[in-house]
């Protein structure tokens, strides 16, 4: 609001009235002139008061605008250090920063960029820093788009929570959609960098849903909004087993069961390091890939593997021979050729 020019008419009226009253040729009586002077005095008083109020209103609006801009800048800065949904809670929810946590059903996504340490040692920081920044910038953008909360960024790895701080009824679906988009981006990013002479590895992803304790952990001087529990570790373990299986995404049955019309193929019942119970694991797929003849042949061979049908070996060999390279089919074929059978697979390494 600009009040500087709002009172030009009033100022002119006052100036004309003063000029008229000072005119020696004015024929009004002294009593009339005194009355007019009194009215003019009251008018000027009202005018000055109104103008002061308007100027104060201008200053208030300017102050409010300044504070609003500062608040937006602070929130934007927080969003660069925290996930946007976490920054929103910190700025809009009084008391959110108080220490404490709660047990909640959550979904976790864990990623890792294969062989990145070797690239770091081989190339100069002037190459590595922008490469990693571009990679992580796009990765976190995908996470935020699907409503995930970035728990940690450790080197090139992301640890993401779905379902906290805000509850998400469709958290498993969001996490799965996020993983598929990350996979698409990371493959395109990798292929582009290879053409530039940077032998970037694949991005491996693990997905799992389960109970965990989430909240603010730390002390008065520092806290970290994070989650603890077996479910967190399981997602990380599933990310790691991809390098043995030749897959890029592994999702637990606990997550798959929460996703209506899940599209993917079975991997096996995995006994992960430090786990006594087996975990049924699946490889999520795009619709196009799931409908391919190769995936159909794999699933048929896997059904035989489940019942220890001896012809499963020949079927997996046929998948590899007739449908091109399929790392997961090759993995099972190698197991069968080594005398193993069934779908239970033990991993002693992380």
FIGUKOL-278094 format. One record per residue: x negated, y, z of N, C-alpha, C, CB in turn. Coordinates in steps of 0.2 Angstrom, whole numbers, plus 5000, padded with zeros to 4 digits. Atoms other than C-alpha are relative to their C-alpha. Glycine has a CB too. Layout:
XYZXYZXYZXYZ ...
***
This chain:
499649945000500050005000499650065000500550005006 500349935000499450184996500450055002499650014992 499649954997500150325006499850074998500149995007 500349935001499050465000500450054995499349994996 499649965004500250524986500749995001499849974993 499350014998501850474994500450075002500149955005 499849944997502050645002499950074996499850015007 500249945004501650764988500650045000499849984993 499349965000503550814987500150045006500649964998 499949964993503650855006499550055001499949945005 500549954999502050945006500150074996499349984998 499849955004502651054992500650045003500249984992 499449964997504351095001499750045006500549945002 500349964995503351145016499650064998499549965005 500449945003502151255006500550064998499649984995 499549955003503651334997500450045006500549974996 499649974994504651365014499550055003500249945005 500449954996503151445022499950064996499349975001 500149955004502851555007500650055000499949984993 499449965000504651605007500150045006500649954999 500049974994504651645025499550065001500049955006 500549954999503151755024500150064995499349974999 499949955005503851855009500350065003500549974994 499749934997504152035015500650024997499550054999 499449985004505552045002500649965002499950004993 499550044998506551915011500550045004499849945004 499549964997508251995016500349975006500550024995 499750044994508651865030499950045006499749935001 500049964994508951935047499549965005500750005004 500550034996507651905061500349935003499850045006 499750064997508851775069500049944995500750015002 500050065005509051675052499349984999500350034994 500750025001507151685050499749955005499650064999 500250044995506851615067500349935000500250035007 499750075001508051475064499749964995500850014998 500350045005507251425048499349985002499950054993 500650024998505551435056500049945005499750065003 499950064995506151315070500149944996500650025004 499950065004506851195057499449984996500650014994 500650025003505251205047499549975004499750064997 500450034995504251165063500149935001500050055006 499850074999505251015066499949954994500850005002 500150045007505150955048499349985000500250044994 500750015001503250975048499849955006499650065001 500250054995503150875065500249934998500450025007 499750075002504250735058499549984994500750014997 500550025006503150735042499449985002499950064995 500650024998501550725051500049935004499750055005 500050064997502150585062500149944995500650005005 499950055005502850485047499449984996500550034996 500650015004501250515038499549965004499750064998 500550044996500150445053500249935000500050035007 499850075000501250295054499949964993500850005001 500250035007501050265035499349984999500250044994 500850015001499150285036499849945005499650065002 500150054996499150165051500249934997500450015007 499850065004500150035041499549984995500750024997 500550015005498950055027499449965003499750064996 500650034997497450015039500249935002499850055006 499850064998498449875046500049944995500750005004 500050055006498749795029499349984998500450034995 500750025002496949815025499649965004499650074999 500350054995496349735041500349934999500250035007 499750065001497549595038499749964994500850005000 500350025006496949575021499249985001500050054994 500750024998495149575027499949945004499650065004 500050064996495449445040500249944996500550015006 499850065004496349335028499549984995500750024996 500550025004494949345016499449965004499750064996 500550034996493749305030500249925002499850045006 499850074998494749155035500049954994500850005003 500150045006494849085017499349984999500350044994 500750015001492949105016499849955005499650065000 500250044995492749015032500249934999500250025007 499750065002493948875027499649974994500750004998 500350035006493048855010499349985002499950064995 500750024998491348845019500149935004499750055005 499950064996492048715031500149944995500650005005 499950055005492648615016499449974996500550024995 500650025003490948605009499649955005499550064998 500350044995490348525025500449945002499750045006 499650054998491848425029500549984994500450025006 499550015005493248345018500550055001500349935001 499549954999494548465014500649995005500350024993 499450024995495948375024499750015007500249934999 500349994993494748375039499950075002499349965001 500149924999494348565037500750035001499750034993 499349974999496248595036500249995007500549974995 499950024993496448505053499650055004499949935001 500449964996495048605060500250075001499350004998 499849925000495748775055500750015002499950024993 499349994999497548745057500349965006500449974994 499850044995497748615071499750025006500049934998 500349984994497348695088499849945004500450055004 500250054996496348575099499849944996500649985004 500250065004495948455085499349985001500050014992 500750014999494048475089499949975007499650065000 500150034993494348405107499849924999500750005004 500250065001493448245109500549955002499449985005 499550054999494448085109500149964993500650035002 499950045006495047945097500649965001499449964998 499450045000496447825093499949944996500650044998 500050065003496647645087500550014994500149945004 499549995006497447655069499849954995500050074998 500150045006497647545054499850054994500749964998 500349955005496547625041499749964994499450045003 500350035006495747585024499350034999500450014993 500749975001493847605020499849984993499649975006 500350015007492947625004499250025001500350054995 500749994999491047605004499650004993499749955005 500450005006489847644989499350005001500350064995 500750005000488047624984499850004993499749945004 500350005007487047664969499449965000499850084998 500550055001485947514964499350034998500249954996 500749995001484047534964499850084999499949974993 500149935001484147724966499350025004500550045004 500649994997482647714978499450004995499849965006 500550015005481547654964500050064995500149944995 499949945004482147804953499750065003500750014997 500249954996481747924967499250005000500250005007 500750005000479947864968499750014993499849935003 500250005007479747864949500050074997500349954996 499949945003480348034945499950065005500750014997 500149944996480048214951500650025003499750054996 499549974997481148304963500550044996499850045006 499649965005481648424949500549964996499550044996 499650045003482448284941500549965004499649944996 499650044995483148184956500550045003499649975005 499549964996483948324965500650024996499750075002 499449985004485148394951500449944998499850044994 499750065002485448214946500549975006499549944998 499650024994486048164964500650055001499549995006 499549954999486948324966500650004995499850075000 499550015005487948304950500449945001499750004993 499750064998488348124955500550005006499549945001 499649994994488948164972500550055000499550015006 499449955001489948314967500649974997499750064996 499550035004490948214955500349945004499849974993 499750064996491148064967500450035006499449965003 499649974995491748174981500650034998499650055005 499449975003492948264970500549954999499850044993 499550055001493748104965500349975007499649944997 499850024993493848054984500550045002499449995005 499549954998494748214988500650004996499750075000 499450005004495948204974500449945002499849994992 499650064997496548034981500150005007499649944998 499949994993496648104998499649965005500749975001 500550034995495148015006499650055004499549964996 500549964995494048085020499349975000500350005007 500750025000492248075017499750005007499550054996 500350014994491548005033499350015000500149925002 500749995001489748005028499750004993499649955005 500450015006488548035014499349985002500050074995 500750024998486947935017499649994993500149935004 500450005007485747965002500550004994499649935000 499550005006486747914987500749965002499749964994 499450044998488047814997500650045003499849945004 499449974997489847865002500349965004500450034994 499550044996490847805016500650045001499649985007 499449965000492647855015500549975004500250014992 499550024996494147845026500750024996500050035007 499349985002495947835020500549985005500249964993 499550014994497347865033499850045006500049935001 500249964994496447985044499650064997499649965005 499649984994496548125050500849994999499850065002 499350005001498248125042500249934998500250054994 499850075002499247965041500250004993500649985005 499850015007499547895023500349935000499350014996 499650065000500847765021499749964994500750014999 500350035006500047725004499250004999500350034993 500749995000498247725009499649954996499850005008 500450065003497747555002500150024992500349935001 500049995007498447604985499650064998500850024998 500549945001497547774986499349984999500150055005 500750025000495947694990499849954994499849955006 500150045006496147564976499950044993500549954999 500049955006496547704963499350045000500650045000 500649964999495047804970499449964997499950025007 500650045002493847654967500049994993500149935004 500050015008494447624949499850064997500749984998 500249945003494147804945499350015001500450065003 500750004999492447804953499649964996499949995008 500350055004492047654944499950024992500349935000 500049975007492547734927499550064999500750024998 500549945000491547894931499349985000500250055006 500750024999490047804937499749974994499949965007 500350045006489847694922499950054994500549954998 500149955005490047844910499450045002500650055000 500549964997488847944921499349964999500050025007 500650055000487547794921499850004993500249935003 500250005007487647774902499750064997500749984996 500249945002487447954899499250015002500450065002 500749994997485847964910499549954997500049995008 500450055003485147804902499850034993500349934999 500149975006485247894885499550065001500650034996 500449954998484248034894499349985002500350055004 500650034998482847914899500049995008499550044998 500050014993483447894917500449935001500450055004 499750074999483747704921500549995006499549955000 499550004994485247734933500349935001500550054999 499750074999485947574941500850015001499749975006 499349994999487747534944500250025007500349934998 499749994993488847594958500449955002500450074999 499750054997489447464969500550025005499549945003 499549974996491047484979500349945004500650034996 499650054995491847384994500650035003499549985005 499449984998493647404999500349955006500550014995 499750044995494447345015500550045005499549965005 499549974996495947385026500049965007500750004997 500050044993496047345045500050055006499449965001 500049954994496147425063499350025001500349965006 500649974998494847545068500150055005499650024994 499949944996494547675081499750064997499649995007 500249945004494547845073500150065005500350014994 499949944996494248015081499350045000500249995007 500649964999492948145087499549975005500250075002 500550034996491348065094499450055001499849934998 500649965000489948165101500050035007499950054995 500149964993489648295115500350074999499350005002 499849935001490048475118499750044995499950045007 500449965005488748545106500049974993499350005002 499950035007489048425092500549945000499349974998 499650065001490348305086500149984993500750015003 499950035006490748195072500649964999499449954998 499350035001492448145065499849934996500550044997 500250075003492147955061500549955003499349995001 499650064998492847785063499549945002500549974994 500450064998492147625072500449945000499750025007 499650064999492647445071499849954994500750014999 500250055005492447285061500250024993500349935002 499849985006493447355047499550044996500750035000 500549965003492147485043499449964998499850055005 500650045002490747355043500249954994499849965006 499850055005491747235032500050044993500749985001 500149965007491947375018499350004998500450075001 500750005002490147395018499749944998499550035006 500350075002489747205017500349994993500349955006 499750025007490947195002499750044995500850015000 500449965005490047334994499349964998499850075002 500650045001488447234996500049944996499749995007 500050075003488947064990500150014992500649965003 499949995007489347144973499349984996500250074998 500750015003487447134969499949924999499550035004 500150075001487546944971500549974995500149965007 499550035004489146914962500050034993500750025003 500049975007488747034947500650044999500049954995 499549955000490347134951499850075002500649975004 500149934998490547314954500550025005500150054994 499649994995492047314965500349945003500750044997 499850064996492547194979500550035005499549965003 499449984996494247214988500249945004500650034996 499750054996494847115003500749984999499850015007 499350025001496447015003500450055005500149935002 499749954995496947135018500250064996499650015006 499849955004496947275006500549994994499450044997 499650025006497647184991500749995002499749944997 499350014997499147135001500450065001500049965006 499649944999499647315004500150044993499650045005 499949965007499547364985500549964996499350004997 499550035004501147324976499749994992500750044999 500250015007500847244959499250004999500350044995 500750005000498947224962499849974993499749975006 500350035006497947194946499349985001500150054994 500750024999496347094947500049935000499850035007 500150075001495646924948499649975007499549984994 500350024994495046814963499349994999500349935002 500750015000493246804968499849945004499650065003 500150064996493246674981500150025008499349975000 499949994993493346655000499350015003500349945004 500749984998491746745006499949995008499950074997 500350004993490846705023499550055000499849935002 500549945000489946875025499649995006500450075000 500550004995488446895036500350025007499450044998 499749984994488946895054500749995001499950075002 499350014999490746845051500149925000500450034994 499850074999491446675057500549984995500149985007 499450015004493046685047499850024993500650035002 500049995007493146675028500450064998500149944996 499649955002493846825019500149994992499650075001 499950015007494746805003499950074996500849984999 500349945004494046934990500250004993499350015001 499849995006494647004974499650054996500850014999 500349955004493947104960500650044996499549974994 499549965003495147244955499850014992500150075003 500149995007495347264936500550064997500049944996 499649955003496047394924500549954996499650044995 499550045003497647334915499749974993500650054998 500350025007496747324898499549945001499650054997 500550064999495347204905500449945003499550035005 499650054997496647104915500349964995500450025006 499650035005497547064900499649974994500550054996 500450035005496047004890500049935000499350035001 500050075000495846824885499449975005499849974993 500550024996494246814895500249995007499450054999 499850004993495046854911500549945001500350075002 499550054999496446734908499749935000500550004993 500450065000495146594904499749995007499550004995 500350004994494246644920500549975006499750065002 499550014995495846634931500249925000500650044999 499850075001496246464924499449955003500149984992 500650044997494446394928500050015007499450034997 500049994993494646474945500549955004500150075002 499550054997496246374949499749935001500650004996 500350075000495246214945499550005006499749984993 500549994995493846274956500349995007499650065000 499750004993495046294971500249935002500750045000 499950074998495546114970499549954999500749974996 500650045001493846044967500149964994499849965006 499950045007494345984949499350004997500550044996 500750005003492645924941500050034993499849935000 500149975007493145994924500050085001500749994996 500149934999493046174932499350024997500050025007 500749985003491146174927500150014992499549945001 499949995007491646144909500450064998500349944997 499649945002492946284909499650065001500650005005 500449934999491746414917499550004994499749995007 500550005005490446364904500350024993499749934998 499749975006491746394890500250075001500749964999 499949935000492146564897499450044999500250025008 500649965002490346614896499849994993499449975005 500250015007490146534879500450044995500049934999 499649975005491646604871500350075001500649965000 499749944999492046764879499550055002500550005006 500649954998490346854881499849995007500250074998 500350004994489446894896500550025006499450055001 499649994994490446884912499649985006500749965000 500450024994489346894928500349965005499750075003 499650044995490646824939500149934998500750035002 500050075003490946674928499349975000500350014993 500750035000489046654926499949985008499550054998 500150024993488946654945500349945003500250065005 499650074998490246514948499749954996500750014999 500350065004489446414934499349985003499950024992 500650024997487746424942500149965006499650075001 499950034994488446374958500249924999500650035004 499750065002489346224950499449954998500550004995 500650045003487746174941499549985006499650044995 500450014994486846184958500349945005499850065003 499750054996488046054965500550025005499549965004 499549984996489146164974500750004997499950085002 499350015002491046164973500550045004500249925000 499549964996492646254979499950075000499949985007 500049935000492946434982499750035006500750034999 500349974994492046454999499350024998500149955006 500749985002490446554997499750035006500050054994 500349974994489246595011499550054998499749945005 500549955002488146755011499650015007500350064998 500449994994486746755024499750075000499549945000 500349945000486046915018500650055000499650014993 499549955000486947085019500250024992499750065003 
***
